[in-house]
Amino acid sequence: MIQQPEILGAHGWFFRDGAAFTVPEAGTTGREVKPGAADPLWHDFGIIDVSITPEMGAEIEIWKSSPAVKELHDIIISKRGLTFKITKKELSNFDLELVLGSEGVSYVSGEAGGQVNPLELQSATVKGWLKLQFYGRQSARDGNTPLLTVESYVCLKYDGDFAPGDELIEPVLSARQLISTLNTGNIA
């Protein structure tokens, strides 16, 4: 049981929808097809900060008649979701692809750049698998075991302006979880 604030940092990776993978066996990613954790084509986000925001909307209130008044009997949530905000401390070609709405030419970390075609994609979002691992002081005591691991099929987009200047650029990505039977998590 965690009895105090414990999460100190996170690591994150992304695997683009429609990309080929080889682990656990050859396949192509999709909403119901997830690559294995050891596949070399997971894009490492580098140094990041992450926040998770649960979304609840469209509450339907059920009111029950009492002798003189109606009292709230139940609340039904008809919409729900999760949004992961990822603030990156390192700029990559992948971030530039998201900003420009271009096909992925430098998807894997460390690859050289290439030609981009601004607004080539029909939207400024990319779908795929997001893997996040959260660590804390307990992780160090337990051999670097993550306190929380989440793998979600998401719609990913660049959130905010790309504004080069005197300050370092810290790209912010917004990843909204989409429904998939393979969405999973683990609490250590």
Rosetta blueprint (number, residue, H / E / L):
1 M L
2 I L
3 Q L
4 Q L
5 P L
6 E L
7 I E
8 L E
9 G E
10 A E
11 H E
12 G E
13 W E
14 F E
15 F E
16 R E
17 D L
18 G L
19 A L
20 A E
21 F E
22 T L
23 V L
24 P L
25 E L
26 A L
27 G E
28 T E
29 T L
30 G E
31 R L
32 E L
33 V E
34 K L
35 P L
36 G L
37 A L
38 A L
39 D L
40 P L
41 L L
42 W L
43 H E
44 D E
45 F L
46 G L
47 I L
48 I E
49 D E
50 V E
51 S E
52 I E
53 T E
54 P E
55 E E
56 M E
57 G E
58 A E
59 E E
60 I E
61 E E
62 I E
63 W E
64 K E
65 S E
66 S L
67 P L
68 A L
69 V L
70 K E
71 E E
72 L E
73 H E
74 D E
75 I E
76 I E
77 I E
78 S E
79 K E
80 R E
81 G E
82 L E
83 T E
84 F E
85 K E
86 I E
87 T E
88 K E
89 K L
90 E L
91 L L
92 S L
93 N H
94 F H
95 D H
96 L H
97 E H
98 L H
99 V H
100 L H
101 G L
102 S L
103 E L
104 G L
105 V L
106 S L
107 Y L
108 V L
109 S L
110 G L
111 E L
112 A L
113 G L
114 G L
115 Q L
116 V L
117 N L
118 P L
119 L L
120 E L
121 L L
122 Q L
123 S L
124 A L
125 T E
126 V E
127 K E
128 G E
129 W E
130 L E
131 K E
132 L E
133 Q E
134 F E
135 Y E
136 G E
137 R H
138 Q H
139 S H
140 A H
141 R H
142 D L
143 G L
144 N L
145 T L
146 P L
147 L L
148 L E
149 T E
150 V E
151 E E
152 S E
153 Y E
154 V E
155 C E
156 L E
157 K E
158 Y E
159 D L
160 G L
161 D L
162 F L
163 A L
164 P L
165 G L
166 D L
167 E L
168 L L
169 I L
170 E L
171 P L
172 V E
173 L E
174 S E
175 A E
176 R E
177 Q E
178 L L
179 I L
180 S L
181 T L
182 L L
183 N L
184 T E
185 G E
186 N E
187 I E
188 A L
